[in-house]
Structures are given as C-alpha cells and as structure tokens.
Amino acid sequence: MKKSIEEDVFIPLYPKSTMEDRSSPQSMFQDRRFWSAVKLFSNVLLWDGIVQEDMVRDLGLSKLLNRYLLLNLLNTPPGPDNIIKCHKVVAYLPERWFQDLESGSTLPELQNFCQYLLQ
C-alpha cells in the first residue's frame, strides 16, 4: 500500500484560473486523478481492523488525505463538486476512530481537513 501511494498517486496542480472551467482538459484530468486517489483512500481504510491502526491512519490520513486529497481540494474553486468530494472522503472514515473522542474534537491527522470544512 505504501509503495502504491508513493509511486502511483499523482494529482497535478493547475492554476485556479484553469480549474474554473470544469470542462477544460486540465480540470477533467485532475478530477479523474482525484477520484482515483479517493478509491485508493477507501481501499486503504478498509484494512482497518486487519492491519495496525497506526499504519492505516498514517497511510490513509497523513499520506493520502493530507498530502494529496486536501491539497487538491484547496486548489480547486469552492462549489458543489467540492462538497461531494468532501462527503465521499468523510464517508470512508471508520466510525470507531471517533467513538472515544470528546465532543468537538477530532483526530490529529484530521485537523487540516476539519479546518478546510469549516472554511
């Protein structure tokens, strides 16, 4: 999984002005790469409970979410598409990771993502 994340995930960053046109080749390519990374994200998180939780959280949250997915979300203009993307990412997070957290708190690896959602 680690090798796949390091060698196979690629989401290009284009200027925001290029990304405003959702039908541009750059925007469509970036979207395809984003959804490919989300699929890998969901597959990594499926290993929760089988592989050590620390490893799953490191690969899924620290490496995929914070390094690739969040960077893409920050680089695209806000809109309904980003809401759908965020909803999908949240849907894949294992519920048990949040059971023992205090109200209003989150996992340390999700701090940046939560700040993005609040904005």
C-alpha positions in Angstrom: 0.0 0.0 0.0 2.8 2.4 0.9 4.6 1.8 -2.4 1.3 2.4 -4.3 0.7 5.7 -2.5 4.3 6.9 -3.1 4.6 5.8 -6.7 1.1 5.7 -8.2 -0.7 8.7 -6.8 -0.4 11.8 -8.9 -2.8 14.7 -8.8 -1.5 17.7 -10.9 -1.9 21.2 -9.6 -3.0 23.8 -12.1 -3.7 27.5 -11.6 -7.1 28.2 -10.1 -8.0 30.2 -13.2 -7.5 27.0 -15.3 -9.7 25.0 -12.9 -12.7 27.4 -13.0 -13.7 25.9 -16.4 -14.9 22.5 -15.3 -14.9 21.3 -18.9 -11.2 22.1 -19.6 -9.0 19.1 -20.2 -6.9 20.0 -17.2 -9.8 20.1 -14.9 -11.2 16.8 -16.1 -7.8 15.1 -15.8 -7.3 16.5 -12.3 -10.8 15.2 -11.3 -10.0 11.7 -12.7 -6.8 11.6 -10.7 -8.6 12.9 -7.6 -11.2 10.1 -7.8 -8.5 7.5 -8.4 -6.8 8.7 -5.2 -10.1 8.6 -3.3 -10.6 5.0 -4.4 -7.1 4.1 -3.1 -8.0 6.0 0.1 -11.2 3.9 0.6 -9.2 0.7 -0.1 -6.5 1.6 2.5 -9.1 2.4 5.1 -10.8 -1.0 4.5 -7.7 -2.6 6.1 -8.6 -1.0 9.5 -9.0 -3.8 12.0 -6.8 -6.1 10.0 -3.6 -4.1 9.8 -2.4 -2.0 12.8 -4.5 1.1 13.2 -1.4 3.4 13.3 -0.3 2.2 9.9 -3.8 2.6 8.3 -4.1 6.1 9.8 -0.6 7.1 8.6 -1.2 5.8 5.1 -4.8 6.9 4.7 -4.9 10.2 6.6 -1.3 11.5 6.7 -0.1 10.4 3.3 -3.3 10.3 1.1 -5.7 12.7 2.6 -3.3 15.4 3.8 -0.7 15.1 1.1 -2.9 14.6 -2.0 -6.6 14.9 -1.5 -6.7 18.0 0.7 -4.1 19.8 -1.5 -6.4 19.2 -4.4 -9.4 20.5 -2.6 -7.6 23.6 -1.5 -6.5 24.3 -5.1 -10.0 24.0 -6.7 -12.6 26.7 -6.6 -15.3 26.2 -4.0 -18.6 24.8 -5.2 -20.9 21.8 -5.2 -18.3 19.5 -6.6 -16.1 20.1 -3.6 -19.0 19.3 -1.2 -19.4 16.0 -3.0 -15.7 15.2 -2.7 -15.6 16.0 1.0 -18.7 14.0 1.6 -17.1 10.9 0.0 -13.9 11.3 1.9 -15.8 11.5 5.2 -18.0 8.6 4.3 -14.9 6.3 4.2 -13.6 7.2 7.6 -14.1 4.3 10.1 -16.7 5.3 12.7 -14.8 3.5 15.5 -12.0 6.0 15.2 -14.3 8.7 16.6 -16.1 6.8 19.4 -13.8 7.7 22.3 -13.2 11.3 21.3 -14.6 14.2 23.3 -17.3 16.3 21.7 -16.0 18.9 19.4 -12.6 17.2 18.9 -11.1 15.1 16.1 -8.1 13.0 15.3 -4.9 15.0 15.0 -4.4 13.8 11.4 -7.8 15.4 10.5 -7.1 18.9 11.9 -6.3 20.4 8.5 -9.3 18.7 6.8 -11.6 19.9 9.5 -10.3 23.5 9.1 -10.9 23.2 5.4 -14.5 22.1 6.0 -15.1 24.9 8.4 -14.0 27.4 5.8 
